[in-house]
């Protein structure tokens, strides 16, 4: 039986936990090959860490699972035709289309979210709408073969859901136990409806600097999509 091919597609400005969390879980998928790739196999700098010896995205012929993480570089990635060409090509033949955080915007720009429910980081959920998606507030959202995770840390939850799909729930639970994944955060501030108003206002203010750029990129990327 052919091995399951899992591809994580990176781009400049990706958030490293968006993919290293899922990678840690999914590298334990039985009978599977997990490949991390970038355009041209170029090194990717991610918030102070550099990831090297990556596969060339254009030379990957196919995959069963395509994973697109999010990050501050999402806006540029959506408008990078070389990157998006490979996302569309690999995604078209994948059994599962998946993302973490703002990676769902990239799937949207590739035309994969029309009429689908999808999750995203809470601050950027409205940007799913230009791509024809229905916004989900779930930490992990599944709609058919589309599995999308919310912001950053949701990538671990997402990966366990995906692993259960690929290898069975009992196996996924065994990996969760092996990794001792039992979240017990010191503060109850991980979602906007839980955080104190002043904390929410502070985070929104920090993210406001990105809003115009991301909105413009989403609008431009949506305009490039082929008609339904």
N, C-alpha and C positions, 0 to 999 in steps of 0.2 A: 504494500500500500504506500502511496506517495506521502512524503512528509508534508506537514502543514507549513506553509511559508508565511511568516509574519514579518511585515516591513514597517519600521518606524521612520517616517520622513522628516528630516530636520532642515532648518533654514536659519540664516543669521538672526540672532535676537530671540531664539526660542528660550522658554523657561525650562531649566534643566529638570526640575522635579516633575514637570508635566510628562516627561518621558522616562526619567530614571526610576520613578516609582513604578510605573507599569512594567518597565524592563526588568526590574528586580523580581516581580511576580511572574511575568510571562517567560522569562528565561528558563523557568522550571516546567514549561509545557512539554509533555511527553511527545515524542515523534514529531518534533517541530524544529524549524530553523528560524532563528530570530535575527533579522538584519537591520542595522541602523545605517541610514543612507542620507546623502545630501547631493545637491546638484554638482556633478563633476567629482564627487567624492571629496570635496573641499572640507578642510577643518572648519568646525563650527564653534564660535565663542558664545558662551551662554552665561551671562552674569558673572564673569570672572573665571569661569572654567572653560577650558578648550577641549573639545572632543575631536579626536584624530583617528586616522586609519578607518575612515568611514567608506562604505560602499558607494559606487556611483549610481545615483538614482536612475539615470537614463539607461543603464545596462542591466537593470533588473527586469526580466522578461514578464514576470507575473507574480501575483501574491494571492494568498487566500484571505489574509487579514491586512488591511491598511490602517495604520494608526497615525494620526496627525496631532501633534501636541500644539499648545498655544504659546504665547509669549509676546513680548513688546515688539517683536519683529513681524507680527501677524499682518499689519497693514501693508508693509512692503512685500511680504510673501504672496498676498492675494493678487498683487499686480505684477509679479515676476512670472513672465510667460514661460520661461524654461522650466521653472519649478511647477507651475500650474499644469503645464502640458503633461508632465509625468504623473501628477496627482490624478488628472482626468483619465489617463491611460491605465494606470494601475487600478484605480478605483472602479473603472468600468468592468473589470474582470474579477474583482474581489468578491469573495463570499460574504465578508463582513467589512463594512465601512465604519470606522470608529475615530473618535477624537477625544481630546481632553481640553478643557478650558476653551480658549478662543480658537483652538484648532477646528471647532465646528464651523467657524466663519470661513475657513479655507475650504472645507467640504462644501459649504454653501456656494462659494465663488466658483467651485468646480461643477456646480449644477446638480449636486447630489441631495439637496435638502428640499426640493420642491414638493410641497404637500406632505412633508414629514414633520414629526415632532422631534425637537432637538434641544439639548441642554448647552449651557455656556457659563462662563463666569458671570456672577450676578450683575456686575457692573455693565456688561456688554450684551446682555440678552436682547435688547431691542435691535441690535445690528443683525440679528438673524432674519428679521422680517423682510428686508429687501430681497432676500434669496428665496422667498416663498415658503419659509419654514414656519411652523407653529412653535412658539416659545414654551419650553418646559422648565419648571423650577425644580425638577427632580435632581438629586445628586448624581444619579445615573439614569439615563433615559434610553429606553429601547423602543424602536419603531421598525419592525421587520428586521432587515439585516443591518440596520443603522443603530449603533450603540454609542452614545455620547455622554461624556462626563462633565460635571460642573468644573469649578475653578480648582486648579493646581492639585491640592491634596485629594480631591475626588478621583484623581487618576488611579490611586491604589484600589479604591472601591470598584471603579470601572474595570480594572484589570482582573479583579477576582470574579466579577460577573462574567467577563469574557472567558476567563479560564474555566469556569463552571460550564460554559457553553462548549468549549473545546475538549475538555477532559473529564467532565462530570462534577457534580456538586461536592461529592465526598472528597475528591482529589483537591478541589479548590479549597475546601475547608481545612484539609491537611496542610496545605501551603500557608494558609492564613495562620494556623497554629505554629507552624515552623518559623514563620517570620515574626511571631508574637504581635500580630496586628490587632490590638485591642485599644482603640483610641480613648484617651481619657485626658482631654485638653485641660490646661490649668485655668483657662478663662472660657466663659460661655459667650463668646463673641465671634464665632466663626461664620455667621450668616447675618445679613443686614437686619433681619427682623429680630435677632437676638442681641446684637450689639447696642450699647448705650448710644443715645442720639448724638452725643458729642464725638464719640469714636467714629460713628458712621459718617458724620459731617467731615471729619478730618480725612478719612480715606477717600471720600468722594472728591474732596478738594485736591488731593494728590493726583487722582485719576483724571481730573478735568483737563489737565494739560494734554492728555492723549485723545480726548474726545473728538475734537475737530478732525484730527488726522485720520482716526479710525472711521469716523462717519464718512469722510470723503472717500477713503479707500473702499469701504463697503459699497458705497453708491457707485463708484467707478467700476468695481468688480462685477456688481449686479448688472450694469449696463452692457458688459461684455458677454454675458451669458447668452447661449443660444435660446431662441424662443422655444417655449414648451410645445 
